[in-house]
Amino acid sequence: MPELCREELEAFLAARDRPIDYSKVPATHMVKGVRNWIEEGKIGADSFLWALITNDFRMVVGKADDINSHLLREWAQFLTWELPSLSWGSVEKAKAWMRAHRDMPDELRVSQILSEDNRE
């Protein structure tokens, strides 16, 4: 897999490092899953959260538990106002978020990539 380019790396780091108020997660039992998604790019592919971040409404309705089925409006607001836009919205964006986490170079390489433009 090719290394992230400078622009991709900057966008991902800005999105990943954006502060998120996890107290605003609509269902408290979902905080750990949301945190794992944002901070590590990990999620169950057949889960309510996966359905949310990939905008699969039919799956959202089918996977929602008794608590989440009453919080769909709050989930829409949370996604829109709290999560980085790079982390949700379609299957493609979700897969890119996972890839960016997986392919993130070590800190030394991140510094090298980000400073490459300064040498040109």
DSSP file (Angstrom, degrees, kcal/mol; ACC not computed):
  #  RESIDUE AA STRUCTURE BP1 BP2  ACC     N-H-->O    O-->H-N    N-H-->O    O-->H-N    TCO  KAPPA ALPHA  PHI   PSI    X-CA   Y-CA   Z-CA
    1    1 A M              0   0    0      0, 0.0     2,-0.0     0, 0.0     0, 0.0   0.000 360.0 360.0 360.0 131.5    0.0    0.0    0.0
    2    2 A P        -     0   0    0      0, 0.0     3,-0.1     0, 0.0     2,-0.0  -0.309 360.0-102.4 -68.4 151.0    1.5    3.4   -0.9
    3    3 A E        -     0   0    0      1,-0.1     2,-0.1   101,-0.0   101,-0.1  -0.351  44.1 -93.4 -68.6 151.2    2.4    5.9    1.8
    4    4 A L        -     0   0    0     99,-0.4    -1,-0.1    96,-0.1     2,-0.1  -0.413  42.4-123.8 -62.9 138.6    0.0    8.8    2.4
    5    5 A C     >  -     0   0    0     -2,-0.1     4,-2.8     1,-0.1     5,-0.2  -0.340  29.5 -98.6 -77.8 169.3    1.0   11.9    0.5
    6    6 A R  H  > S+     0   0    0      1,-0.2     4,-2.8     2,-0.2     5,-0.2   0.901 122.8  48.2 -56.4 -46.5    1.6   15.2    2.4
    7    7 A E  H  > S+     0   0    0      1,-0.2     4,-2.3     2,-0.2    -1,-0.2   0.911 113.5  46.9 -64.3 -42.9   -1.9   16.6    1.6
    8    8 A E  H  > S+     0   0    0      2,-0.2     4,-2.6     1,-0.2    -1,-0.2   0.913 113.2  49.9 -63.9 -42.2   -3.7   13.4    2.7
    9    9 A L  H  X S+     0   0    0     -4,-2.8     4,-2.9     2,-0.2     5,-0.2   0.926 111.1  48.1 -63.6 -46.3   -1.5   13.2    5.9
   10   10 A E  H  X S+     0   0    0     -4,-2.8     4,-2.3    -5,-0.2     5,-0.2   0.925 113.7  47.3 -61.1 -44.7   -2.2   16.8    6.8
   11   11 A A  H  X S+     0   0    0     -4,-2.3     4,-2.3    -5,-0.2    -2,-0.2   0.921 114.2  47.1 -63.2 -44.2   -6.0   16.4    6.3
   12   12 A F  H  X S+     0   0    0     -4,-2.6     4,-3.4     2,-0.2     5,-0.3   0.934 112.7  48.3 -64.3 -46.2   -6.1   13.2    8.2
   13   13 A L  H  X S+     0   0    0     -4,-2.9     4,-2.4     1,-0.2    -1,-0.2   0.902 112.0  49.5 -62.6 -40.7   -4.1   14.6   11.2
   14   14 A A  H  < S+     0   0    0     -4,-2.3     4,-0.5    -5,-0.2    -1,-0.2   0.914 116.1  42.7 -63.8 -42.5   -6.2   17.7   11.3
   15   15 A A  H >< S+     0   0    0     -4,-2.3     3,-0.8    -5,-0.2    -2,-0.2   0.929 116.5  46.8 -69.1 -45.4   -9.4   15.6   11.3
   16   16 A R  H 3< S+     0   0    0     -4,-3.4    -2,-0.2     1,-0.2    -1,-0.2   0.869 114.7  46.4 -65.1 -37.2   -8.1   13.0   13.7
   17   17 A D  T 3< S+     0   0    0     -4,-2.4    -1,-0.2    -5,-0.3    -2,-0.2   0.454  81.8 117.3 -89.5  -0.7   -6.7   15.5   16.2
   18   18 A R  S <  S-     0   0    0     -3,-0.8     2,-0.1    -4,-0.5    -3,-0.0  -0.489  76.9-106.8 -65.6 131.4   -9.8   17.8   16.2
   19   19 A P        -     0   0    0      0, 0.0     2,-0.4     0, 0.0    -1,-0.1  -0.371  36.8-164.1 -64.7 136.9  -11.3   17.8   19.7
   20   20 A I        -     0   0    0     -2,-0.1     2,-1.2    -3,-0.1     3,-0.1  -0.979  18.8-137.2-123.1 133.4  -14.5   15.8   20.1
   21   21 A D    >   -     0   0    0     -2,-0.4     3,-2.1     1,-0.2     4,-0.1  -0.742  19.7-174.8 -90.0  93.9  -16.8   16.1   23.0
   22   22 A Y  G >  S+     0   0    0     -2,-1.2     3,-1.4     1,-0.3    -1,-0.2   0.646  75.9  75.4 -67.2 -13.6  -17.6   12.4   23.6
   23   23 A S  G 3  S+     0   0    0      1,-0.2    -1,-0.3    -3,-0.1    -2,-0.1   0.665  88.1  62.9 -69.7 -13.1  -20.2   13.4   26.3
   24   24 A K  G <   +     0   0    0     -3,-2.1    -1,-0.2    54,-0.0    -2,-0.2   0.443  68.4 122.3 -90.9  -0.3  -22.4   14.4   23.3
   25   25 A V    <   -     0   0    0     -3,-1.4     6,-0.1     1,-0.2     5,-0.1  -0.489  68.1-132.5 -59.8 125.1  -22.6   10.8   22.0
   26   26 A P  S    S+     0   0    0      0, 0.0     2,-0.5     0, 0.0    -1,-0.2   0.788  91.2  39.8 -57.1 -32.5  -26.3   10.3   22.0
   27   27 A A  S >  S-     0   0    0      1,-0.1     3,-2.4    44,-0.0     4,-0.3  -0.972  73.8-148.3-122.2 119.8  -26.2    6.9   23.7
   28   28 A T  G >  S+     0   0    0     -2,-0.5     3,-1.3     1,-0.3     4,-0.4   0.799  96.7  62.5 -59.7 -30.0  -23.7    6.5   26.5
   29   29 A H  G 3  S+     0   0    0      1,-0.2    -1,-0.3     2,-0.1     4,-0.2   0.557 100.3  56.6 -73.0  -3.9  -23.1    2.8   25.7
   30   30 A M  G <> S+     0   0    0     -3,-2.4     4,-2.3     1,-0.1    -1,-0.2   0.456  77.5  93.5-102.2  -4.0  -21.8    3.8   22.3
   31   31 A V  H <> S+     0   0    0     -3,-1.3     4,-2.8    -4,-0.3     5,-0.2   0.918  84.7  50.5 -58.3 -47.0  -19.0    6.1   23.5
   32   32 A K  H  > S+     0   0    0     -4,-0.4     4,-2.6     1,-0.2    -1,-0.2   0.907 111.3  48.6 -60.2 -42.5  -16.4    3.4   23.4
   33   33 A G  H  > S+     0   0    0     -4,-0.2     4,-1.9     2,-0.2    -1,-0.2   0.902 112.8  47.2 -64.3 -42.1  -17.3    2.5   19.8
   34   34 A V  H  X S+     0   0    0     -4,-2.3     4,-2.5     2,-0.2     5,-0.2   0.922 113.0  49.2 -65.2 -44.0  -17.2    6.1   18.6
   35   35 A R  H  X S+     0   0    0     -4,-2.8     4,-2.9    -5,-0.2     5,-0.4   0.914 110.2  50.8 -62.2 -43.7  -13.9    6.7   20.4
   36   36 A N  H  X>S+     0   0    0     -4,-2.6     4,-1.7    -5,-0.2     6,-1.6   0.884 111.5  49.6 -60.7 -38.3  -12.4    3.5   18.8
   37   37 A W  H  X5S+     0   0    0     -4,-1.9     4,-1.3     4,-0.3    -2,-0.2   0.957 117.4  37.4 -65.5 -51.3  -13.6    4.7   15.4
   38   38 A I  H  <5S+     0   0    0     -4,-2.5    -2,-0.2     1,-0.2    -3,-0.2   0.924 126.2  35.0 -69.6 -45.2  -12.2    8.2   15.6
   39   39 A E  H  <5S+     0   0    0     -4,-2.9    -3,-0.2    -5,-0.2    -1,-0.2   0.750 136.6  15.7 -86.4 -24.3   -9.0    7.4   17.4
   40   40 A E  H  <5S-     0   0    0     -4,-1.7    -3,-0.2    -5,-0.4    -2,-0.2   0.516  90.6-122.1-127.5  -9.8   -8.1    4.0   15.9
   41   41 A G     << +     0   0    0     -4,-1.3     2,-0.4    -5,-0.7    -4,-0.3   0.797  65.2 139.4  70.3  27.5  -10.2    3.6   12.8
   42   42 A K        +     0   0    0     -6,-1.6     2,-0.3    -9,-0.1    -1,-0.2  -0.884  16.3 144.3-112.1 137.1  -11.7    0.4   14.3
   43   43 A I        -     0   0    0     -2,-0.4     2,-0.5    -3,-0.1    -9,-0.0  -0.980  51.9 -99.1-163.2 152.0  -15.3   -0.6   14.0
   44   44 A G    >   -     0   0    0     -2,-0.3     3,-1.0     1,-0.1     6,-0.4  -0.690  28.6-145.5 -77.6 126.2  -17.5   -3.7   13.5
   45   45 A A  T 3  S+     0   0    0     -2,-0.5    -1,-0.1     1,-0.3     0, 0.0   0.689  97.4  46.4 -69.4 -18.0  -18.5   -3.9    9.9
   46   46 A D  T 3  S+     0   0    0      4,-0.1    -1,-0.3    17,-0.0     2,-0.3  -0.313  95.9 111.9-116.7  48.3  -22.0   -5.3   10.7
   47   47 A S  S <> S-     0   0    0     -3,-1.0     4,-2.1     1,-0.1     5,-0.1  -0.757  78.5-114.2-122.5 164.1  -22.8   -2.8   13.4
   48   48 A F  H  > S+     0   0    0     15,-0.3     4,-2.3    -2,-0.3     5,-0.1   0.907 118.2  52.7 -58.2 -44.1  -25.2    0.1   14.1
   49   49 A L  H  > S+     0   0    0      1,-0.2     4,-2.6     2,-0.2     5,-0.2   0.903 106.9  51.5 -63.3 -41.4  -22.2    2.5   14.2
   50   50 A W  H  > S+     0   0    0     -6,-0.4     4,-1.6     1,-0.2    -1,-0.2   0.923 109.5  51.0 -59.4 -43.9  -20.9    1.3   10.8
   51   51 A A  H  <>S+     0   0    0     -4,-2.1     5,-2.5     1,-0.2     4,-0.3   0.905 111.0  49.4 -60.0 -41.7  -24.4    1.9    9.4
   52   52 A L  H ><5S+     0   0    0     -4,-2.3     3,-1.4     1,-0.2    -2,-0.2   0.958 112.2  44.8 -61.9 -51.9  -24.4    5.4   10.8
   53   53 A I  H 3<5S+     0   0    0     -4,-2.6    36,-3.2     1,-0.3    37,-0.6   0.707 115.3  47.9 -72.7 -17.4  -21.0    6.4    9.5
   54   54 A T  T 3<5S-     0   0    0     -4,-1.6    37,-0.4    -5,-0.2    -1,-0.3   0.358 109.4-121.1-100.7   5.4  -21.7    5.0    6.0
   55   55 A N  T < 5 +     0   0    0     -3,-1.4     2,-1.0    -4,-0.3    -3,-0.2   0.865  56.9 153.8  59.4  39.8  -25.1    6.6    5.7
   56   56 A D     >< -     0   0    0     -5,-2.5     4,-2.5    -6,-0.2    -1,-0.2  -0.764  18.4-179.1 -99.2  87.5  -26.9    3.3    5.3
   57   57 A F  H  > S+     0   0    0     -2,-1.0     4,-2.6     1,-0.2     5,-0.2   0.876  77.8  52.7 -59.8 -42.6  -30.3    4.2    6.6
   58   58 A R  H  > S+     0   0    0      1,-0.2     4,-2.1     2,-0.2    -1,-0.2   0.914 112.7  45.1 -61.5 -41.3  -31.9    0.8    6.2
   59   59 A M  H  > S+     0   0    0      2,-0.2     4,-2.5    -3,-0.2     5,-0.2   0.878 109.7  56.4 -69.0 -37.0  -29.1   -0.8    8.1
   60   60 A V  H  X S+     0   0    0     -4,-2.5     4,-1.7    -9,-0.2    -2,-0.2   0.954 111.1  43.2 -56.5 -50.5  -29.3    1.9   10.8
   61   61 A V  H  < S+     0   0    0     -4,-2.6    -1,-0.2     1,-0.2    -2,-0.2   0.903 116.3  47.9 -64.0 -41.1  -32.9    1.1   11.4
   62   62 A G  H  < S+     0   0    0     -4,-2.1    -1,-0.2    -5,-0.2    -2,-0.2   0.811 118.5  39.0 -70.2 -30.6  -32.3   -2.7   11.3
   63   63 A K  H  < S+     0   0    0     -4,-2.5   -15,-0.3    -5,-0.1    -1,-0.2   0.599  87.0 113.6 -96.7 -13.8  -29.3   -2.6   13.7
   64   64 A A     <  -     0   0    0     -4,-1.7     2,-0.1    -5,-0.2    -4,-0.0  -0.358  57.6-142.7 -64.5 133.6  -30.6    0.1   16.1
   65   65 A D     >  -     0   0    0     -2,-0.1     4,-2.4     1,-0.1     5,-0.2  -0.225  39.9 -83.6 -81.0-177.3  -31.3   -1.2   19.6
   66   66 A D  T  4 S+     0   0    0      1,-0.2     4,-0.4     2,-0.2    -2,-0.1   0.819 130.3  45.4 -60.4 -31.7  -34.2    0.0   21.7
   67   67 A I  T >4 S+     0   0    0      2,-0.1     3,-1.3     1,-0.1    -1,-0.2   0.959 115.0  43.8 -76.0 -53.0  -32.2    3.1   22.9
   68   68 A N  G >4 S+     0   0    0      1,-0.3     3,-1.8     2,-0.2    -2,-0.2   0.796 100.9  68.4 -66.9 -28.8  -30.7    4.1   19.5
   69   69 A S  G 3< S+     0   0    0     -4,-2.4     3,-0.4     1,-0.3    -1,-0.3   0.768 104.0  46.0 -62.8 -22.0  -33.9    3.7   17.6
   70   70 A H  G <  S+     0   0    0     -3,-1.3    -1,-0.3    -4,-0.4    -2,-0.2   0.410 109.4  56.8 -95.8   0.6  -35.3    6.7   19.5
   71   71 A L    <>  +     0   0    0     -3,-1.8     4,-2.5    -4,-0.2     5,-0.2   0.119  62.7 117.3-119.2  20.5  -32.1    8.8   19.0
   72   72 A L  H  > S+     0   0    0     -3,-0.4     4,-2.3     1,-0.2     5,-0.2   0.887  79.5  49.6 -61.2 -40.3  -31.8    8.9   15.2
   73   73 A R  H  > S+     0   0    0      2,-0.2     4,-2.1     1,-0.2    -1,-0.2   0.925 111.9  48.9 -62.4 -43.8  -32.2   12.7   15.1
   74   74 A E  H  > S+     0   0    0      1,-0.2     4,-2.5     2,-0.2    -2,-0.2   0.874 109.7  52.3 -64.6 -37.4  -29.6   13.1   17.8
   75   75 A W  H  X S+     0   0    0     -4,-2.5     4,-2.9     2,-0.2     5,-0.2   0.918 107.8  51.6 -63.5 -42.7  -27.2   10.8   16.0
   76   76 A A  H  X S+     0   0    0     -4,-2.3     4,-2.1     1,-0.2    -2,-0.2   0.911 112.3  46.4 -60.8 -41.7  -27.6   12.8   12.8
   77   77 A Q  H  X S+     0   0    0     -4,-2.1     4,-2.7     2,-0.2     5,-0.3   0.903 111.9  50.9 -67.3 -41.1  -26.8   16.0   14.8
   78   78 A F  H  X>S+     0   0    0     -4,-2.5     4,-2.5     2,-0.2     5,-1.1   0.937 111.4  47.2 -62.9 -47.1  -23.8   14.4   16.5
   79   79 A L  H  X5S+     0   0    0     -4,-2.9     4,-0.6     1,-0.2    -1,-0.2   0.943 116.6  44.7 -58.1 -47.6  -22.3   13.2   13.2
   80   80 A T  H  <5S+     0   0    0     -4,-2.1    -2,-0.2    -5,-0.2    -1,-0.2   0.893 125.6  27.5 -66.0 -42.8  -22.8   16.5   11.6
   81   81 A W  H  <5S+     0   0    0     -4,-2.7    -1,-0.2    -5,-0.2    -2,-0.2   0.664 129.1  30.7-100.4 -18.3  -21.5   18.7   14.4
   82   82 A E  H  <5S+     0   0    0     -4,-2.5    -3,-0.2    -5,-0.3    -2,-0.1   0.803  99.7  71.1-112.3 -39.2  -19.0   16.6   16.3
   83   83 A L  S  <<S-     0   0    0     -5,-1.1     5,-0.1    -4,-0.6     2,-0.1  -0.556  87.3-101.6 -87.8 146.9  -17.3   14.1   14.0
   84   84 A P    >   -     0   0    0      0, 0.0     3,-2.0     0, 0.0     4,-0.3  -0.394  28.3-128.5 -60.6 137.5  -14.7   15.1   11.4
   85   85 A S  G >  S+     0   0    0      1,-0.3     3,-0.8     2,-0.2    -2,-0.1   0.761 107.3  63.0 -63.0 -24.1  -16.3   15.0    8.0
   86   86 A L  G 3  S+     0   0    0      1,-0.2    -1,-0.3   -75,-0.1    11,-0.2   0.687  97.4  59.7 -70.6 -16.2  -13.5   12.8    6.7
   87   87 A S  G <  S+     0   0    0     -3,-2.0     2,-0.3    10,-0.1    -1,-0.2   0.495 111.8  18.3 -94.8  -4.1  -14.6   10.1    9.1
   88   88 A W  S <  S+     0   0    0     -3,-0.8   -34,-0.2    -4,-0.3   -35,-0.1  -0.976  72.3  85.2-157.0 166.6  -18.2    9.5    8.0
   89   89 A G  S    S+     0   0    0    -36,-3.2     2,-0.3    -2,-0.3   -35,-0.2   0.031  92.6  15.3 127.0 -26.4  -20.7   10.0    5.1
   90   90 A S  S  > S-     0   0    0    -37,-0.6     4,-2.2     1,-0.1   -35,-0.2  -0.978  77.0-102.1-164.1 166.2  -20.1    7.0    2.8
   91   91 A V  H  > S+     0   0    0    -37,-0.4     4,-2.7    -2,-0.3     5,-0.2   0.904 121.4  54.2 -61.7 -40.9  -18.5    3.6    2.6
   92   92 A E  H  > S+     0   0    0      1,-0.2     4,-2.2     2,-0.2    -1,-0.2   0.916 109.5  46.0 -61.8 -44.5  -15.7    5.1    0.6
   93   93 A K  H  > S+     0   0    0      2,-0.2     4,-2.2     1,-0.2    -1,-0.2   0.895 112.9  50.8 -66.1 -39.1  -15.0    7.8    3.3
   94   94 A A  H  X S+     0   0    0     -4,-2.2     4,-2.2     2,-0.2    -2,-0.2   0.920 111.2  47.6 -64.3 -43.4  -15.1    5.2    6.1
   95   95 A K  H  X S+     0   0    0     -4,-2.7     4,-2.6     1,-0.2    -1,-0.2   0.885 110.9  51.6 -65.8 -37.4  -12.7    2.9    4.2
   96   96 A A  H  X S+     0   0    0     -4,-2.2     4,-2.6    -5,-0.2    -1,-0.2   0.888 108.3  52.0 -65.2 -38.4  -10.4    5.8    3.6
   97   97 A W  H  X S+     0   0    0     -4,-2.2     4,-1.8   -11,-0.2    -2,-0.2   0.911 111.4  46.8 -63.2 -42.9  -10.5    6.6    7.4
   98   98 A M  H  X S+     0   0    0     -4,-2.2     4,-2.5     2,-0.2    -2,-0.2   0.926 112.8  49.5 -64.1 -44.7   -9.6    3.0    8.2
   99   99 A R  H  X S+     0   0    0     -4,-2.6     4,-3.3     1,-0.2    -2,-0.2   0.902 107.8  53.7 -61.4 -42.1   -6.8    3.0    5.7
  100  100 A A  H  X S+     0   0    0     -4,-2.6     4,-0.5     1,-0.2    -1,-0.2   0.908 111.3  45.8 -61.9 -41.4   -5.4    6.3    7.0
  101  101 A H  H >< S+     0   0    0     -4,-1.8     3,-0.7     1,-0.2    -1,-0.2   0.934 116.7  45.2 -63.7 -45.3   -5.2    4.9   10.5
  102  102 A R  H 3< S+     0   0    0     -4,-2.5    -2,-0.2     1,-0.2    -1,-0.2   0.890 118.7  41.1 -66.0 -40.6   -3.7    1.6    9.2
  103  103 A D  H 3< S+     0   0    0     -4,-3.3   -99,-0.4    -5,-0.2    -1,-0.2   0.344  79.1 134.2 -94.0   6.1   -1.1    3.3    6.9
  104  104 A M    <<  -     0   0    0     -3,-0.7     3,-0.1    -4,-0.5    -3,-0.0  -0.382  53.7-132.0 -60.1 122.4   -0.1    6.1    9.3
  105  105 A P        -     0   0    0      0, 0.0    -1,-0.1     0, 0.0     5,-0.0  -0.248  31.3 -86.6 -69.1 164.5    3.6    6.4    9.2
  106  106 A D     >  -     0   0    0      1,-0.1     4,-2.4     4,-0.0     3,-0.2  -0.180  47.7 -95.6 -66.5 168.2    5.6    6.6   12.5
  107  107 A E  H  > S+     0   0    0      1,-0.2     4,-2.1     2,-0.2     5,-0.2   0.844 123.5  53.3 -58.8 -37.7    6.1   10.0   14.1
  108  108 A L  H  > S+     0   0    0      1,-0.2     4,-2.0     2,-0.2    -1,-0.2   0.931 111.0  45.8 -63.0 -45.3    9.6   10.5   12.5
  109  109 A R  H  > S+     0   0    0      2,-0.2     4,-2.8     1,-0.2    -2,-0.2   0.873 108.6  56.6 -67.3 -36.5    8.3    9.8    9.0
  110  110 A V  H  X S+     0   0    0     -4,-2.4     4,-2.6     1,-0.2    -1,-0.2   0.936 108.0  48.5 -57.7 -46.4    5.3   12.1    9.6
  111  111 A S  H  X S+     0   0    0     -4,-2.1     4,-1.6     1,-0.2    -2,-0.2   0.901 111.8  49.3 -60.8 -41.7    7.8   14.9   10.4
  112  112 A Q  H  X S+     0   0    0     -4,-2.0     4,-0.8     2,-0.2    -2,-0.2   0.927 112.0  47.6 -64.0 -45.2    9.8   14.2    7.3
  113  113 A I  H >< S+     0   0    0     -4,-2.8     3,-0.8     1,-0.2     4,-0.5   0.930 113.4  47.7 -62.6 -45.2    6.7   14.1    5.1
  114  114 A L  H 3< S+     0   0    0     -4,-2.6     3,-0.3     1,-0.2     4,-0.2   0.767 113.4  47.8 -69.8 -24.9    5.4   17.4    6.5
  115  115 A S  H 3X S+     0   0    0     -4,-1.6     4,-0.8    -5,-0.2     3,-0.5   0.530  86.4  89.1 -93.1  -5.4    8.7   19.1    6.2
  116  116 A E  H XX S+     0   0    0     -4,-0.8     3,-0.8    -3,-0.8     4,-0.6   0.882  85.5  53.0 -59.8 -39.6    9.4   18.1    2.6
  117  117 A D  H >4 S+     0   0    0     -4,-0.5     3,-0.6    -3,-0.3    -1,-0.2   0.821 101.4  60.9 -65.8 -30.0    7.6   21.1    1.2
  118  118 A N  H 34 S+     0   0    0     -3,-0.5    -1,-0.2    -4,-0.2    -2,-0.2   0.748 102.0  52.8 -69.5 -22.3    9.7   23.4    3.3
  119  119 A R  H <<        0   0    0     -3,-0.8    -1,-0.2    -4,-0.8    -2,-0.2   0.652 360.0 360.0 -86.5 -16.0   12.9   22.2    1.6
  120  120 A E    <<        0   0    0     -3,-0.6    -1,-0.2    -4,-0.6    -2,-0.1   0.483 360.0 360.0 -81.5 360.0   11.6   22.8   -1.9
